[in-house]
């Protein structure tokens, strides 16, 4: 069976409005200095716990990360929007009797909530997977393609021996994704169904 893995944030969904809103509420509530565009960009590139862990004392980093995830349910999920071509990309996998598998670093319950928010149905969701853990999950699921927007996604695909399809809808430009090892780079998921059709010929 064809198995295609998809990252979530900035691949299938635009999570920036929701993350921005959650960071603002977290700062207002706790005083955490996080409501900046620089932090938003950092969280699109890197895992929340790692980013907060590098910036703040351990106890505060843990408290603020946990509170962010709680606040995200109320403030982040409603600010999640489907990216162009996402619905068609998943449908193109299902049209081939394949499985669309979401593998994301996002807290798994919130990943489910975001997909429900945008009305996108996939076959299974694996959350709390970051960098190499994504690769292990993709390998376990038998994914032959992984679609994502970061160099860590490229690494994950390589670890799983899956073909990487990188999209530039996230914070990383095409040259950065190619430098990480991606040979297929698309401007958005709009082009994915045609790519998949030709790739499988």
N, C-alpha and C positions, 0 to 999 in steps of 0.2 A: 504493500500500500504506500502511496505517496504521502509523506509527512513533511509539512512545511512549518517551521518555527517562525514566530513573529515576536519581536520585542514589542513593548507596549508604549511607553512614553516617547513622544516625538517620532514614533514609527507608525502606529495605528491611531494614536490620539494626540491632540495638542493639549498638554497638561499644564502649560505655562500660566494661564489665568488662575487655575485652581491652586497651583503651588504658590504663586505670588500672593493670593488672598490669604492662604494659610500662614505664610511667613509673617504677614502684617498682623494677623490676629495673635500669633505666637509672641511677637515682639510687644504688642500692646498689653498682653496678659502677663508676660514674665519679665520683660525688659531685655530679653535676648536680642543682641544686635544682628538681626537676620533679615530685616525687610529691605533688602537692597537688590538691585539688578545683578550685581556681581554674585551674590549668593544664589539667586535664581539660576544663573548660568552654571554655577558650580554644581548645583544639584541635578541639572540636566546631564552633566558630564560624569557624575560620580555618586556613589551610594550615600544616602543621608547619614547613616551612622558613622561611616568613615570620615565624611566631610566635617560633621559636627565634632567628632572625636579628635580631629587634628586642630580644630580651632578653639575649643573650649575645654576647661577642666573636666575630668572624666565624669564626675557626678552630675555636673550641669549638662554635659553633652548627652548623657543617658536620659536625664529627665526631659530635656527639651526635645530629643528625638522621639521619645514615647508620646509626649504631649502633641507634637506635630502630627503624628499618625492619628491620634484621637481627633484633633481639630480638622484633619483632612476629610474625615467622613462628612462633616457639616459644611466646610468651606471649600474644600478642594474638589470633591467629586462633582458638585454642580458646575464647577468651572472647567470641566473636561469636555472637549469637543472632538468629533471625528475628523481625522485628516483626510484631504482629498484622495480618493482612490482606495481608501481602506476597506470599505464594504465590498467593493468589486474585487479587491485582491483576495480577500478571504473566500468570496464566492467562486473565484476562479479555481481555488484549490478544491472546494467541495464539488465543483462541476466535473472534476476528474476523479471523483470518489475518494479524494484524499482527506487527510486530517489536518486541520489548522490548530497549531499548538502555540499558546502564548507562554513565553519564558521571559520573565521580567525580574528585576531587582526590587520591584515595588512590593510592599507589604501585601501578602496574598489576598486577604479580605478586601482591601481597598482596590486591588486590581480587578476583582470581581465586580465591585461596586461601580468602577469607572466603565467597564464594558457594558454593564446594565444601563448606566446613564446614557450612553451613546447608542444603545440598542444593537450592539454587535455580538453575534453568537459565534463562538469558537468551540472547539471540541474539548479542550482541557486547558486549565491555567495553572502554571507553576510560578509562584511568587517567591520572594526572598532568595532569588538566584542572582548572584553577582559574579561577573567575570568568569573565572574557571568553572564555577558551579553551573553557570548557564551551559557551558560546553558539555559537562557531564550529563545534564538533563537531556540536552539535545541528542547526545549519543544514546542514552537509555531509551529514548523515544523513537530512535531510528530516523531522525530528521535528515533529509538529503539537501535541504535548503534552509538557511536562516536569514531572516530579513531584519535589519537593525540599523541604528544610526550612529554608533560610536565605535572607536577602535577596540574597546573591550568586547563589543559584539563580534567584530572581525576575529578576534582571538578565540572567542567561544566557538564560532563556526569552524575554525581551523582545528580546534581540539576535538570536535565531533566529526571531523572529516566531511563537513557539509559545505555546500557551495554558498558563499556569502553574497547576499544582495544588500548593498549599503544604500541608504537613502539620505539625502542631504536636507531633510526636513528638520533635523535636530541641530545642535550647536556646532557640528563638525563639517567643514567644507569638503568638497570632493577630493582635493589633493591630499588632505589629511587622512581621509579614509583609504585612498589608494596607497598612501605611504604605509599604512598599517597592514596592507596586504589584500584589500578588497579589489577584485578584478572587475566586478560588476557594480557600477554606481549609477543610481537613478535619481532624477530630480525629485520624484515623489512616487507614491504607490500607483499613481494613474497609469504608469507604464508597465506595472508588474504583470498583469494578465497576459499581455502580448509577449513579454520576456519569458514567462513560464511556458507558454505554448511553444515558443521556438526552442527553448532549452530542452524540452522533453521530446522534440522531434527526433 
